[in-house]
Each structure stands twice: as C-alpha cells, then as structure tokens.
C-alpha cells in the first residue's frame, strides 16, 4: 500500500504515550493517526493566530 506520508522516529515519555493511547482508543484511531491529528490541530491553531506557514519558504517561526 503506497502512501505519501514521511516515516520518522518519535520518542515519547512513557506517560505521554500511554495517555495518547487512551485518547486514540476512545477516538477509534491508531496511535500514529491520533498523533497526526493532534499535530494538525496545533498547526491549524498556530496558523489562525500567526498566519499561514509556507513550507517552501524559510519563515521566522
């Protein structure tokens, strides 16, 4: 199954991993999809406050 998602390693504190696992289970998501959802929510909030991020340009973020 092909995907356009980039693979990388993420290290989490055990406590945070377990809490995200609980949230993911309640939302019927995998842990990876829950983390991606949380990141997307944060990016959306950040852009609403500070403007759209252009990955092609080096913004002073």
Phi and psi restraints in degrees (range 20) as a CNS / XPLOR table:
assign (resid 1 and name C) (resid 2 and name N)
       (resid 2 and name CA) (resid 2 and name C) 1.0 -78.5 20.0 2
assign (resid 2 and name N) (resid 2 and name CA)
       (resid 2 and name C) (resid 3 and name N) 1.0 147.0 20.0 2
assign (resid 2 and name C) (resid 3 and name N)
       (resid 3 and name CA) (resid 3 and name C) 1.0 -144.1 20.0 2
assign (resid 3 and name N) (resid 3 and name CA)
       (resid 3 and name C) (resid 4 and name N) 1.0 154.8 20.0 2
assign (resid 3 and name C) (resid 4 and name N)
       (resid 4 and name CA) (resid 4 and name C) 1.0 -98.7 20.0 2
assign (resid 4 and name N) (resid 4 and name CA)
       (resid 4 and name C) (resid 5 and name N) 1.0 13.4 20.0 2
assign (resid 4 and name C) (resid 5 and name N)
       (resid 5 and name CA) (resid 5 and name C) 1.0 -88.3 20.0 2
assign (resid 5 and name N) (resid 5 and name CA)
       (resid 5 and name C) (resid 6 and name N) 1.0 138.3 20.0 2
assign (resid 5 and name C) (resid 6 and name N)
       (resid 6 and name CA) (resid 6 and name C) 1.0 -83.0 20.0 2
assign (resid 6 and name N) (resid 6 and name CA)
       (resid 6 and name C) (resid 7 and name N) 1.0 137.5 20.0 2
assign (resid 6 and name C) (resid 7 and name N)
       (resid 7 and name CA) (resid 7 and name C) 1.0 -96.3 20.0 2
assign (resid 7 and name N) (resid 7 and name CA)
       (resid 7 and name C) (resid 8 and name N) 1.0 135.0 20.0 2
assign (resid 7 and name C) (resid 8 and name N)
       (resid 8 and name CA) (resid 8 and name C) 1.0 -154.5 20.0 2
assign (resid 8 and name N) (resid 8 and name CA)
       (resid 8 and name C) (resid 9 and name N) 1.0 164.3 20.0 2
assign (resid 8 and name C) (resid 9 and name N)
       (resid 9 and name CA) (resid 9 and name C) 1.0 -93.5 20.0 2
assign (resid 9 and name N) (resid 9 and name CA)
       (resid 9 and name C) (resid 10 and name N) 1.0 136.1 20.0 2
assign (resid 9 and name C) (resid 10 and name N)
       (resid 10 and name CA) (resid 10 and name C) 1.0 -125.7 20.0 2
assign (resid 10 and name N) (resid 10 and name CA)
       (resid 10 and name C) (resid 11 and name N) 1.0 125.0 20.0 2
assign (resid 10 and name C) (resid 11 and name N)
       (resid 11 and name CA) (resid 11 and name C) 1.0 -101.8 20.0 2
assign (resid 11 and name N) (resid 11 and name CA)
       (resid 11 and name C) (resid 12 and name N) 1.0 128.7 20.0 2
assign (resid 11 and name C) (resid 12 and name N)
       (resid 12 and name CA) (resid 12 and name C) 1.0 -124.7 20.0 2
assign (resid 12 and name N) (resid 12 and name CA)
       (resid 12 and name C) (resid 13 and name N) 1.0 150.5 20.0 2
assign (resid 12 and name C) (resid 13 and name N)
       (resid 13 and name CA) (resid 13 and name C) 1.0 -64.3 20.0 2
assign (resid 13 and name N) (resid 13 and name CA)
       (resid 13 and name C) (resid 14 and name N) 1.0 144.2 20.0 2
assign (resid 13 and name C) (resid 14 and name N)
       (resid 14 and name CA) (resid 14 and name C) 1.0 -53.2 20.0 2
assign (resid 14 and name N) (resid 14 and name CA)
       (resid 14 and name C) (resid 15 and name N) 1.0 -43.8 20.0 2
assign (resid 14 and name C) (resid 15 and name N)
       (resid 15 and name CA) (resid 15 and name C) 1.0 -60.9 20.0 2
assign (resid 15 and name N) (resid 15 and name CA)
       (resid 15 and name C) (resid 16 and name N) 1.0 -44.1 20.0 2
assign (resid 15 and name C) (resid 16 and name N)
       (resid 16 and name CA) (resid 16 and name C) 1.0 -67.2 20.0 2
assign (resid 16 and name N) (resid 16 and name CA)
       (resid 16 and name C) (resid 17 and name N) 1.0 -39.9 20.0 2
assign (resid 16 and name C) (resid 17 and name N)
       (resid 17 and name CA) (resid 17 and name C) 1.0 -59.8 20.0 2
assign (resid 17 and name N) (resid 17 and name CA)
       (resid 17 and name C) (resid 18 and name N) 1.0 -46.4 20.0 2
assign (resid 17 and name C) (resid 18 and name N)
       (resid 18 and name CA) (resid 18 and name C) 1.0 -65.0 20.0 2
assign (resid 18 and name N) (resid 18 and name CA)
       (resid 18 and name C) (resid 19 and name N) 1.0 -37.8 20.0 2
assign (resid 18 and name C) (resid 19 and name N)
       (resid 19 and name CA) (resid 19 and name C) 1.0 -68.1 20.0 2
assign (resid 19 and name N) (resid 19 and name CA)
       (resid 19 and name C) (resid 20 and name N) 1.0 -41.9 20.0 2
assign (resid 19 and name C) (resid 20 and name N)
       (resid 20 and name CA) (resid 20 and name C) 1.0 -64.0 20.0 2
assign (resid 20 and name N) (resid 20 and name CA)
       (resid 20 and name C) (resid 21 and name N) 1.0 -37.1 20.0 2
assign (resid 20 and name C) (resid 21 and name N)
       (resid 21 and name CA) (resid 21 and name C) 1.0 -60.3 20.0 2
assign (resid 21 and name N) (resid 21 and name CA)
       (resid 21 and name C) (resid 22 and name N) 1.0 -42.5 20.0 2
assign (resid 21 and name C) (resid 22 and name N)
       (resid 22 and name CA) (resid 22 and name C) 1.0 -62.6 20.0 2
assign (resid 22 and name N) (resid 22 and name CA)
       (resid 22 and name C) (resid 23 and name N) 1.0 -46.6 20.0 2
assign (resid 22 and name C) (resid 23 and name N)
       (resid 23 and name CA) (resid 23 and name C) 1.0 -61.8 20.0 2
assign (resid 23 and name N) (resid 23 and name CA)
       (resid 23 and name C) (resid 24 and name N) 1.0 -44.9 20.0 2
assign (resid 23 and name C) (resid 24 and name N)
       (resid 24 and name CA) (resid 24 and name C) 1.0 -59.3 20.0 2
assign (resid 24 and name N) (resid 24 and name CA)
       (resid 24 and name C) (resid 25 and name N) 1.0 -45.3 20.0 2
assign (resid 24 and name C) (resid 25 and name N)
       (resid 25 and name CA) (resid 25 and name C) 1.0 -59.0 20.0 2
assign (resid 25 and name N) (resid 25 and name CA)
       (resid 25 and name C) (resid 26 and name N) 1.0 -43.8 20.0 2
assign (resid 25 and name C) (resid 26 and name N)
       (resid 26 and name CA) (resid 26 and name C) 1.0 -66.1 20.0 2
assign (resid 26 and name N) (resid 26 and name CA)
       (resid 26 and name C) (resid 27 and name N) 1.0 -30.1 20.0 2
assign (resid 26 and name C) (resid 27 and name N)
       (resid 27 and name CA) (resid 27 and name C) 1.0 -94.3 20.0 2
assign (resid 27 and name N) (resid 27 and name CA)
       (resid 27 and name C) (resid 28 and name N) 1.0 6.1 20.0 2
assign (resid 27 and name C) (resid 28 and name N)
       (resid 28 and name CA) (resid 28 and name C) 1.0 54.3 20.0 2
assign (resid 28 and name N) (resid 28 and name CA)
       (resid 28 and name C) (resid 29 and name N) 1.0 44.9 20.0 2
assign (resid 28 and name C) (resid 29 and name N)
       (resid 29 and name CA) (resid 29 and name C) 1.0 -123.3 20.0 2
assign (resid 29 and name N) (resid 29 and name CA)
       (resid 29 and name C) (resid 30 and name N) 1.0 158.9 20.0 2
assign (resid 29 and name C) (resid 30 and name N)
       (resid 30 and name CA) (resid 30 and name C) 1.0 -73.1 20.0 2
assign (resid 30 and name N) (resid 30 and name CA)
       (resid 30 and name C) (resid 31 and name N) 1.0 163.4 20.0 2
assign (resid 30 and name C) (resid 31 and name N)
       (resid 31 and name CA) (resid 31 and name C) 1.0 -60.3 20.0 2
assign (resid 31 and name N) (resid 31 and name CA)
       (resid 31 and name C) (resid 32 and name N) 1.0 -43.6 20.0 2
assign (resid 31 and name C) (resid 32 and name N)
       (resid 32 and name CA) (resid 32 and name C) 1.0 -60.2 20.0 2
assign (resid 32 and name N) (resid 32 and name CA)
       (resid 32 and name C) (resid 33 and name N) 1.0 -43.9 20.0 2
assign (resid 32 and name C) (resid 33 and name N)
       (resid 33 and name CA) (resid 33 and name C) 1.0 -68.8 20.0 2
assign (resid 33 and name N) (resid 33 and name CA)
       (resid 33 and name C) (resid 34 and name N) 1.0 -33.3 20.0 2
assign (resid 33 and name C) (resid 34 and name N)
       (resid 34 and name CA) (resid 34 and name C) 1.0 -67.2 20.0 2
assign (resid 34 and name N) (resid 34 and name CA)
       (resid 34 and name C) (resid 35 and name N) 1.0 -42.8 20.0 2
assign (resid 34 and name C) (resid 35 and name N)
       (resid 35 and name CA) (resid 35 and name C) 1.0 -63.6 20.0 2
assign (resid 35 and name N) (resid 35 and name CA)
       (resid 35 and name C) (resid 36 and name N) 1.0 -42.6 20.0 2
assign (resid 35 and name C) (resid 36 and name N)
       (resid 36 and name CA) (resid 36 and name C) 1.0 -61.8 20.0 2
assign (resid 36 and name N) (resid 36 and name CA)
       (resid 36 and name C) (resid 37 and name N) 1.0 -42.0 20.0 2
assign (resid 36 and name C) (resid 37 and name N)
       (resid 37 and name CA) (resid 37 and name C) 1.0 -61.0 20.0 2
assign (resid 37 and name N) (resid 37 and name CA)
       (resid 37 and name C) (resid 38 and name N) 1.0 -44.9 20.0 2
assign (resid 37 and name C) (resid 38 and name N)
       (resid 38 and name CA) (resid 38 and name C) 1.0 -62.9 20.0 2
assign (resid 38 and name N) (resid 38 and name CA)
       (resid 38 and name C) (resid 39 and name N) 1.0 -40.5 20.0 2
assign (resid 38 and name C) (resid 39 and name N)
       (resid 39 and name CA) (resid 39 and name C) 1.0 -63.8 20.0 2
assign (resid 39 and name N) (resid 39 and name CA)
       (resid 39 and name C) (resid 40 and name N) 1.0 -44.4 20.0 2
assign (resid 39 and name C) (resid 40 and name N)
       (resid 40 and name CA) (resid 40 and name C) 1.0 -61.3 20.0 2
assign (resid 40 and name N) (resid 40 and name CA)
       (resid 40 and name C) (resid 41 and name N) 1.0 -40.5 20.0 2
assign (resid 40 and name C) (resid 41 and name N)
       (resid 41 and name CA) (resid 41 and name C) 1.0 -63.1 20.0 2
assign (resid 41 and name N) (resid 41 and name CA)
       (resid 41 and name C) (resid 42 and name N) 1.0 -41.5 20.0 2
assign (resid 41 and name C) (resid 42 and name N)
       (resid 42 and name CA) (resid 42 and name C) 1.0 -66.6 20.0 2
assign (resid 42 and name N) (resid 42 and name CA)
       (resid 42 and name C) (resid 43 and name N) 1.0 -43.4 20.0 2
assign (resid 42 and name C) (resid 43 and name N)
       (resid 43 and name CA) (resid 43 and name C) 1.0 -60.9 20.0 2
assign (resid 43 and name N) (resid 43 and name CA)
       (resid 43 and name C) (resid 44 and name N) 1.0 -43.9 20.0 2
assign (resid 43 and name C) (resid 44 and name N)
       (resid 44 and name CA) (resid 44 and name C) 1.0 -59.9 20.0 2
assign (resid 44 and name N) (resid 44 and name CA)
       (resid 44 and name C) (resid 45 and name N) 1.0 -45.3 20.0 2
assign (resid 44 and name C) (resid 45 and name N)
       (resid 45 and name CA) (resid 45 and name C) 1.0 -65.3 20.0 2
assign (resid 45 and name N) (resid 45 and name CA)
       (resid 45 and name C) (resid 46 and name N) 1.0 -41.5 20.0 2
assign (resid 45 and name C) (resid 46 and name N)
       (resid 46 and name CA) (resid 46 and name C) 1.0 -62.0 20.0 2
assign (resid 46 and name N) (resid 46 and name CA)
       (resid 46 and name C) (resid 47 and name N) 1.0 -46.8 20.0 2
assign (resid 46 and name C) (resid 47 and name N)
       (resid 47 and name CA) (resid 47 and name C) 1.0 -66.7 20.0 2
assign (resid 47 and name N) (resid 47 and name CA)
       (resid 47 and name C) (resid 48 and name N) 1.0 -33.6 20.0 2
assign (resid 47 and name C) (resid 48 and name N)
       (resid 48 and name CA) (resid 48 and name C) 1.0 -63.9 20.0 2
assign (resid 48 and name N) (resid 48 and name CA)
       (resid 48 and name C) (resid 49 and name N) 1.0 -37.5 20.0 2
assign (resid 48 and name C) (resid 49 and name N)
       (resid 49 and name CA) (resid 49 and name C) 1.0 -82.7 20.0 2
assign (resid 49 and name N) (resid 49 and name CA)
       (resid 49 and name C) (resid 50 and name N) 1.0 -40.4 20.0 2
assign (resid 49 and name C) (resid 50 and name N)
       (resid 50 and name CA) (resid 50 and name C) 1.0 -116.5 20.0 2
assign (resid 50 and name N) (resid 50 and name CA)
       (resid 50 and name C) (resid 51 and name N) 1.0 -3.8 20.0 2
assign (resid 50 and name C) (resid 51 and name N)
       (resid 51 and name CA) (resid 51 and name C) 1.0 103.5 20.0 2
assign (resid 51 and name N) (resid 51 and name CA)
       (resid 51 and name C) (resid 52 and name N) 1.0 162.2 20.0 2
assign (resid 51 and name C) (resid 52 and name N)
       (resid 52 and name CA) (resid 52 and name C) 1.0 -66.7 20.0 2
assign (resid 52 and name N) (resid 52 and name CA)
       (resid 52 and name C) (resid 53 and name N) 1.0 136.7 20.0 2
assign (resid 52 and name C) (resid 53 and name N)
       (resid 53 and name CA) (resid 53 and name C) 1.0 -88.6 20.0 2
assign (resid 53 and name N) (resid 53 and name CA)
       (resid 53 and name C) (resid 54 and name N) 1.0 129.9 20.0 2
assign (resid 53 and name C) (resid 54 and name N)
       (resid 54 and name CA) (resid 54 and name C) 1.0 -105.9 20.0 2
assign (resid 54 and name N) (resid 54 and name CA)
       (resid 54 and name C) (resid 55 and name N) 1.0 104.9 20.0 2
assign (resid 54 and name C) (resid 55 and name N)
       (resid 55 and name CA) (resid 55 and name C) 1.0 -61.1 20.0 2
assign (resid 55 and name N) (resid 55 and name CA)
       (resid 55 and name C) (resid 56 and name N) 1.0 -21.6 20.0 2
assign (resid 55 and name C) (resid 56 and name N)
       (resid 56 and name CA) (resid 56 and name C) 1.0 -76.5 20.0 2
assign (resid 56 and name N) (resid 56 and name CA)
       (resid 56 and name C) (resid 57 and name N) 1.0 -18.7 20.0 2
assign (resid 56 and name C) (resid 57 and name N)
       (resid 57 and name CA) (resid 57 and name C) 1.0 -113.8 20.0 2
assign (resid 57 and name N) (resid 57 and name CA)
       (resid 57 and name C) (resid 58 and name N) 1.0 151.8 20.0 2
assign (resid 57 and name C) (resid 58 and name N)
       (resid 58 and name CA) (resid 58 and name C) 1.0 -86.8 20.0 2
assign (resid 58 and name N) (resid 58 and name CA)
       (resid 58 and name C) (resid 59 and name N) 1.0 93.9 20.0 2
assign (resid 58 and name C) (resid 59 and name N)
       (resid 59 and name CA) (resid 59 and name C) 1.0 -79.3 20.0 2
assign (resid 59 and name N) (resid 59 and name CA)
       (resid 59 and name C) (resid 60 and name N) 1.0 152.6 20.0 2
assign (resid 59 and name C) (resid 60 and name N)
       (resid 60 and name CA) (resid 60 and name C) 1.0 -82.6 20.0 2
assign (resid 60 and name N) (resid 60 and name CA)
       (resid 60 and name C) (resid 61 and name N) 1.0 82.2 20.0 2
